[in-house]
Amino acid sequence: MKILWMTSLRPIGASKENDRIQNIFLNSILNINKNIKFSFTQFEDKGVKNYIKKKKINSFFINIKKNKLPKDKKYSNKLMLCNALKQYLDNDFNYLVYSTADIFIPSNLFDTLGNIKYLKNKKEFCALVYPNILNKNGIINSTTKPHFGIDIFIFKLKKKSIFKIIEAIKHWDQYDWGINDNFYVSLCELLNIPIYNVYKKISIIKFENDFKTIKENRNWQISSWNQNKKYFLNFLVKNKLSKMYANGSYYFLLLKILRITDLNLKLLLVYFRFYLFFPIRIIWKIFK
């Protein structure tokens, strides 16, 4: 089993809290007793290359200069994916993982996936965990509290599917924050592969980042998301996928990843709590 783990790190030294979170993230993966190689794509992020070298992390490392991005953009998840897909093709990997760098991964992740009966004979699939357990200011929120964000996608893919992705994303752009989870869920439909939410088998802890220090406030996130939505709609139209992946928000995404066999009492409660106020939010949007 060979695993390519795609991610990107925030600048080292800009925030002690973000440094701590990223260190927890990397150490949790290094504790997994599997053949894992990282795919790091950075955008002139200060201190990251030396940090990776110091930790002796087995990785591909590509640095893209910010002047290669549109004005005032900080990073691109599309460019990260492009690099990882090429690395996947050039090597004999079995799994491609995308994740953010602010989560804690249990060391038995792949052993647990290997013991799930309905995954054993699947030649291709996508596994994800929703929802995460949110750690905010050192406090663990309720494990059944729904929130927005899927922070890990585990793909088992043949090279034929990789070529299909490469062709499809010629019609996609993405910069800065937002739309990643929408994109990866839609990718499963494009590839015609099943999605499994392994929430009842695996717990992922999500840490609240220090956004203030790195100047990523809520207004910046909303602006970034809206711009990426336009790019994403172009991708959906060109690849004949439903625009609801962009327009339906998480109400649509959670239905797309819903499988009766993935449910337990906790996940059922998550869905109930998430959709409970759906009619009220629709009315509020209409009046707004």
C-alpha positions in Angstrom: 0.0 0.0 0.0 1.4 3.3 -1.1 -0.3 6.6 -0.1 0.2 10.1 -1.5 -1.0 12.7 1.0 -1.7 16.1 -0.6 -1.8 19.2 1.6 -0.2 22.6 2.1 1.1 24.3 5.2 0.7 27.8 6.5 3.8 30.0 7.0 6.0 28.9 9.9 6.5 31.5 12.7 3.6 33.7 11.8 1.4 32.3 14.5 2.4 30.0 17.4 -1.1 28.5 17.5 -1.1 27.6 13.8 2.4 26.2 14.1 1.2 24.0 17.0 -1.8 22.8 15.1 0.3 21.9 12.0 2.8 20.0 14.1 0.0 18.0 15.7 -1.4 17.2 12.2 2.0 16.1 10.8 2.9 14.0 13.8 -0.4 12.2 13.7 0.3 11.1 10.1 3.9 10.2 10.8 2.5 7.9 13.5 0.6 5.9 10.9 2.6 2.8 10.1 2.1 2.9 6.4 4.1 3.9 3.3 3.0 7.6 3.1 4.6 10.3 1.0 3.4 13.9 1.3 2.7 16.1 -1.7 3.4 19.7 -0.5 2.7 22.6 -2.8 3.7 25.9 -1.2 3.4 29.5 -2.3 6.5 31.2 -0.9 5.3 30.3 2.6 8.0 31.4 5.0 9.9 28.7 6.9 7.9 25.7 5.5 10.7 24.2 3.4 13.2 24.2 6.3 10.5 22.9 8.7 9.8 19.9 6.5 13.5 19.3 6.1 14.1 19.5 9.8 11.3 16.9 10.5 12.8 14.6 7.8 9.4 14.2 6.2 9.2 11.9 3.1 7.7 14.3 0.6 7.5 15.9 -2.8 8.0 19.6 -2.4 7.0 22.2 -5.0 7.2 26.0 -4.4 5.1 28.3 -6.7 6.0 31.9 -6.6 3.1 34.3 -5.8 3.7 36.3 -8.9 2.4 33.2 -10.8 -1.0 33.7 -9.1 -3.6 36.4 -9.9 -3.0 39.6 -8.0 -3.5 39.5 -4.2 -4.1 35.7 -4.3 -2.3 33.6 -1.7 -2.6 30.0 -2.8 -4.4 27.6 -5.2 -5.9 24.2 -4.3 -6.2 23.5 -8.1 -2.4 23.9 -8.5 -1.9 21.6 -5.5 -4.1 19.0 -7.1 -2.3 19.3 -10.5 1.0 18.6 -8.9 -0.3 15.6 -6.9 -2.0 14.0 -9.9 1.3 14.1 -11.8 3.1 12.6 -8.9 0.5 9.9 -8.6 0.9 9.0 -12.3 4.6 8.9 -12.1 4.7 6.5 -9.2 2.8 3.4 -8.1 0.5 4.9 -5.5 -2.7 3.2 -4.4 -4.4 6.0 -2.5 -4.6 9.8 -3.0 -5.5 11.7 0.1 -6.5 15.4 0.3 -6.7 17.0 3.7 -6.3 20.3 5.4 -3.4 20.7 7.8 -5.5 21.5 10.9 -6.8 18.1 11.9 -5.7 15.2 14.0 -5.6 11.8 12.2 -5.9 8.6 14.2 -3.0 6.2 13.7 -5.3 3.3 12.8 -6.9 5.2 9.8 -6.0 2.8 7.0 -6.2 -0.3 9.1 -9.8 0.7 10.0 -10.6 1.3 6.3 -9.1 -2.1 5.4 -11.4 -3.8 7.9 -14.6 -2.2 6.6 -16.3 -5.1 4.7 -17.9 -3.0 1.9 -14.6 -1.3 1.1 -12.5 -4.5 0.8 -13.5 -5.5 -2.7 -13.9 -2.0 -4.1 -11.3 -1.2 -6.8 -12.1 2.6 -6.6 -13.9 4.6 -4.0 -13.9 7.8 -2.0 -13.9 7.7 1.8 -14.5 10.9 3.9 -15.4 11.8 7.5 -18.3 14.1 8.3 -18.6 15.8 10.7 -15.3 16.3 12.4 -15.1 16.9 16.1 -14.4 20.6 16.5 -11.8 21.7 19.0 -12.3 25.4 19.6 -10.1 27.3 22.1 -9.1 23.9 23.6 -12.7 22.9 24.1 -14.3 19.9 22.3 -17.7 20.7 20.9 -20.5 18.2 20.8 -19.7 15.2 18.6 -23.1 15.5 17.0 -23.0 19.2 16.3 -23.2 19.7 12.5 -20.9 22.3 10.9 -19.7 23.2 7.5 -16.5 21.5 6.2 -15.2 18.2 5.1 -11.5 18.2 5.8 -10.3 14.8 4.5 -11.0 12.9 1.3 -9.4 9.5 0.8 -9.4 8.3 -2.9 -8.6 4.8 -4.1 -8.1 5.4 -7.8 -6.8 3.7 -10.9 -4.6 5.7 -13.3 -7.4 5.9 -15.8 -9.4 8.0 -13.4 -6.4 10.2 -12.8 -6.3 11.0 -16.5 -10.0 11.8 -16.4 -9.5 14.3 -13.6 -6.6 15.9 -15.4 -8.8 16.5 -18.4 -11.8 17.7 -16.4 -10.0 20.3 -14.3 -8.8 22.1 -17.4 -12.1 23.9 -17.0 -11.6 24.7 -13.3 -9.8 27.4 -11.3 -9.5 27.8 -7.6 -7.7 30.4 -5.5 -7.6 31.0 -1.7 -10.4 29.8 0.5 -13.5 27.8 -0.3 -15.3 25.3 -2.6 -12.8 22.4 -2.1 -15.2 20.0 -0.5 -17.9 20.8 -3.1 -15.4 20.1 -5.8 -14.2 16.8 -4.4 -17.8 15.5 -3.8 -18.7 16.4 -7.4 -15.6 14.6 -8.6 -17.0 11.3 -7.3 -20.0 11.7 -9.6 -17.7 12.6 -12.5 -15.7 9.4 -11.9 -18.7 7.3 -11.1 -17.2 6.1 -7.8 -19.0 5.5 -4.5 -18.7 7.8 -1.5 -18.5 6.4 2.0 -18.8 8.5 5.1 -16.8 6.5 7.7 -17.8 8.7 10.6 -19.1 5.9 12.7 -15.7 4.1 12.4 -13.2 7.0 12.5 -13.1 10.2 14.5 -11.2 13.3 13.1 -10.5 16.2 15.4 -10.6 19.6 13.7 -8.7 22.5 15.3 -9.8 26.2 15.1 -7.1 28.1 13.2 -5.7 31.5 14.3 -7.1 33.4 11.3 -6.5 36.9 12.8 -2.7 36.7 12.7 -2.6 35.6 9.1 -5.3 38.2 8.1 -8.0 35.8 6.9 -11.2 37.2 8.4 -14.8 36.2 7.6 -15.2 38.9 4.9 -12.1 37.6 3.1 -13.5 34.0 3.2 -16.9 35.0 1.8 -15.3 37.1 -1.0 -13.0 34.2 -1.8 -15.8 31.6 -1.7 -18.0 33.7 -4.1 -15.2 34.1 -6.6 -14.4 30.3 -6.5 -18.1 29.6 -6.9 -18.0 31.2 -10.4 -15.0 29.1 -11.3 -16.7 26.0 -10.0 -19.9 26.6 -11.9 -17.9 26.7 -15.1 -16.3 23.3 -14.2 -19.8 21.9 -13.5 -21.3 23.1 -16.8 -18.3 21.9 -18.9 -18.4 18.5 -17.3 -22.2 18.2 -17.3 -22.6 18.0 -13.6 -25.4 19.5 -11.5 -25.1 23.2 -10.6 -26.6 22.3 -7.2 -23.0 21.3 -6.2 -22.4 25.1 -6.2 -25.8 26.5 -5.5 -27.2 24.0 -3.1 -24.7 24.6 -0.4 -24.2 21.8 2.3 -27.9 20.9 2.2 -27.1 19.3 -1.2 -23.7 18.0 -0.4 -24.8 16.1 2.7 -27.6 14.4 0.7 -25.0 13.4 -1.9 -22.8 11.7 0.7 -25.7 10.1 2.5 -25.8 6.3 2.6 -28.1 4.4 4.9 -25.4 1.9 5.7 -23.1 4.7 6.9 -25.6 5.9 9.5 -25.5 5.3 13.2 -27.5 7.1 15.9 -25.0 9.9 16.2 -24.8 10.6 12.5 -28.6 10.4 12.2 -28.8 13.1 15.0 -26.3 15.2 13.0 -28.5 15.2 9.9 -31.6 15.9 12.0 -30.0 18.9 13.6 -28.6 20.2 10.3 -31.9 20.0 8.4 -34.1 21.1 11.3 -33.8 24.8 10.6 -33.6 24.4 6.8 -37.2 25.8 6.1 -36.4 28.8 8.3 -33.2 29.5 6.5 -34.9 29.3 3.1 -37.6 31.8 4.2 -34.8 34.1 5.7 -32.9 34.1 2.4 -36.1 34.9 0.4 -36.9 37.9 2.5 -33.2 39.0 2.5 
